[in-house]
Amino acid sequence: MSEIRSPSRRALLFGRVPTAPRPAAIRPPWAKAEPEFLAACTRCDACVQACPEQVLIRDADGLPRFEARAGECTFCGDCVAACDSGAFEPADTLPWTLVAQVAGTCLSAQGVVCASCREVCPASAIRVSPGARGAPTIDVEACTGCGACVAPCPVDAITLQDTSAMEAVA
C-alpha cells in the first residue's frame, strides 16, 4: 500500500492533494460473503428502502452498503426481509463480524477529556479511563459493530473493522 504524504504547498495550491485509499464497503448486516453477495444482489434498493434507521445507502456501483456515519444499525432485520434475491443469510444468524477500532487520533488518547463513544454505545462495549483521559478500550466480545460510536466521535477516530479479516492477517 502506498504511503500518504503531506502535499507540498505547490500541490496544495493547484489541487493535487493525495487522497487516502477508499476502505472496503461494509455490506448490510447478514449479507452473504462478498462474491456471493455481488452475484445475488440485483441492486433493486429494497433493503435500502426498508431500513428504518436509514444507515444503508447505495455505493457508486449501485450496491447497498452500511454507512456508520449516518447512525447505528439496530439489527431489526428489515433489510433481510425486504430482499427477494437471496443476497442475505437468515436474520437469526450472526449479522456480521464487525467491531469498533479506535485510532491514535482519539481525543481521549491525546489527553483531552472525551467519552462521546462510550456514552452512545448501546452494548456498553467501550471503556474509557476515569476522567475520560487515556485511550478507550473496546470489549470485542460485547461490541456488536452497530456503528453507534462512529458518528459522535469529533475527530473520526473510530472505524469498524471486520474481525474475520483481522484473524486472517494474524
C-alpha positions in Angstrom: 0.0 0.0 0.0 1.3 3.4 -0.8 2.1 5.9 1.9 0.1 9.1 2.1 2.3 12.1 2.5 1.6 15.7 3.2 1.3 17.7 0.0 3.7 20.4 -0.9 2.5 24.0 -0.9 2.6 23.9 -4.7 0.5 20.7 -4.9 -2.0 22.1 -2.4 -2.3 25.4 -4.4 -3.0 23.5 -7.6 -5.4 21.0 -6.0 -3.1 18.0 -6.3 -3.7 16.6 -2.9 -3.1 12.9 -2.3 -6.2 11.0 -1.2 -6.4 8.1 1.2 -7.4 4.8 -0.4 -11.1 4.0 -0.1 -11.9 1.5 2.6 -13.8 -1.6 1.6 -17.5 -1.2 1.6 -19.4 -2.6 4.6 -22.3 -4.5 3.3 -25.6 -4.6 5.2 -25.9 -7.0 8.2 -26.5 -10.6 7.2 -25.1 -10.0 3.7 -23.5 -13.1 2.3 -19.8 -13.2 1.6 -18.7 -10.6 -1.0 -18.5 -12.9 -4.1 -21.9 -14.5 -3.3 -23.5 -11.1 -2.4 -22.3 -9.5 -5.6 -23.7 -12.3 -7.7 -27.0 -12.4 -5.9 -27.7 -8.6 -5.4 -30.0 -7.2 -8.1 -29.4 -3.6 -7.0 -33.1 -3.1 -6.5 -32.8 -1.0 -3.4 -35.4 -2.9 -1.4 -33.0 -3.3 1.5 -32.0 0.3 1.4 -35.6 1.5 1.4 -36.6 -0.9 4.1 -34.0 0.3 6.6 -35.8 2.3 9.3 -32.6 3.8 10.6 -31.5 4.9 7.1 -28.0 3.6 7.5 -28.0 1.7 4.3 -27.1 3.6 1.2 -26.2 2.8 -2.4 -22.5 2.9 -3.2 -21.1 4.1 -6.6 -21.8 0.6 -8.1 -25.4 0.7 -7.0 -24.9 -1.9 -4.3 -26.1 -1.4 -0.8 -23.6 -0.6 2.0 -23.7 0.3 5.6 -22.8 3.9 6.4 -21.9 4.1 10.1 -21.6 7.9 9.9 -25.3 8.0 9.3 -26.2 6.3 12.5 -26.5 3.0 14.3 -27.8 -0.4 12.9 -30.4 -1.8 15.3 -30.3 -5.2 13.7 -34.0 -5.2 13.1 -33.8 -7.5 10.1 -36.0 -5.4 7.8 -33.3 -5.4 5.1 -33.2 -9.2 5.1 -37.0 -9.4 5.0 -37.2 -7.0 2.1 -34.7 -8.8 -0.1 -36.1 -11.4 -2.6 -32.7 -12.0 -4.4 -31.1 -14.3 -1.8 -28.2 -12.0 -1.1 -28.6 -12.3 2.7 -28.2 -15.0 5.2 -31.1 -15.7 7.6 -31.6 -13.0 10.2 -31.3 -15.5 13.0 -27.6 -15.9 12.4 -24.7 -13.6 13.4 -25.3 -10.3 11.4 -21.5 -9.7 10.8 -18.1 -9.8 12.3 -17.5 -6.1 12.7 -16.1 -4.4 15.8 -15.2 -0.8 16.6 -11.5 0.1 16.5 -10.0 3.3 17.9 -7.2 5.2 16.2 -4.4 7.1 17.9 -6.0 10.4 16.9 -8.7 9.8 19.6 -9.0 12.9 21.8 -9.0 10.9 25.0 -5.8 9.1 23.9 -4.3 12.6 23.4 -5.1 13.7 26.9 -8.3 15.6 26.1 -11.4 14.7 28.1 -13.8 12.9 25.8 -16.1 9.9 26.2 -18.6 10.5 23.4 -18.1 7.0 22.1 -18.7 5.4 25.5 -21.8 7.4 26.1 -23.6 6.3 23.0 -22.6 2.6 23.0 -25.8 0.5 23.4 -23.7 -2.6 24.3 -21.5 -0.8 26.9 -18.5 -2.2 25.0 -16.3 0.9 25.2 -14.3 1.6 28.3 -12.7 5.0 29.0 -10.4 5.5 31.9 -11.6 7.7 34.9 -11.6 11.3 34.0 -12.1 10.3 30.3 -8.4 10.5 29.6 -6.4 7.8 28.0 -7.2 5.6 25.0 -10.6 3.9 25.1 -10.6 0.1 25.0 -13.2 -2.0 23.1 -14.6 -5.2 24.6 -14.6 -7.1 21.4 -16.8 -9.8 22.9 -19.5 -7.2 23.7 -19.1 -5.0 20.6 -21.8 -5.7 18.0 -20.3 -3.4 15.3 -23.6 -1.4 15.2 -21.7 1.8 14.5 -23.3 3.9 17.2 -19.9 5.2 18.3 -18.7 6.2 14.8 -20.7 9.4 14.1 -20.4 11.0 17.5 -16.6 10.9 17.5 -15.5 14.5 17.0 -12.2 13.5 15.3 -13.3 10.5 13.3 -11.1 8.2 15.3 -13.4 5.2 15.3 -13.9 2.8 12.5 -15.5 -0.6 12.1 -13.2 -3.4 11.3 -14.0 -7.0 10.2 -12.6 -9.3 12.8 -12.5 -12.2 10.3 -10.1 -10.2 8.1 -8.0 -9.3 11.1 -7.8 -13.0 12.1 -6.7 -14.0 8.6 -3.7 -11.5 8.9 -2.7 -12.7 12.4 
